[in-house]
């Protein structure tokens, strides 16, 4: 159970760091979520939002970051 507790604490710290990063990005007017290629459909009674380009950008950044971390740990 101690290992599971450590995992939960680690995940909590990761979520807190991600929240702080998102708040800082929001204050710096980074247009994540409003990039060209993010689809927004507004109907009469419904709204559908699909952030395609934002997802690709976040995926590339995380891939590079995890690659650098894995190379650093070797």
Buried (B, 14 or more C-beta within 10 A) or exposed (E): EEEEEEEEEEEEEEEEEEEEEEEEEEEEEEEBEEBEEBEEEEEEEEEEEEBEBBEEBEEEEEEEEEEEEEEEEE
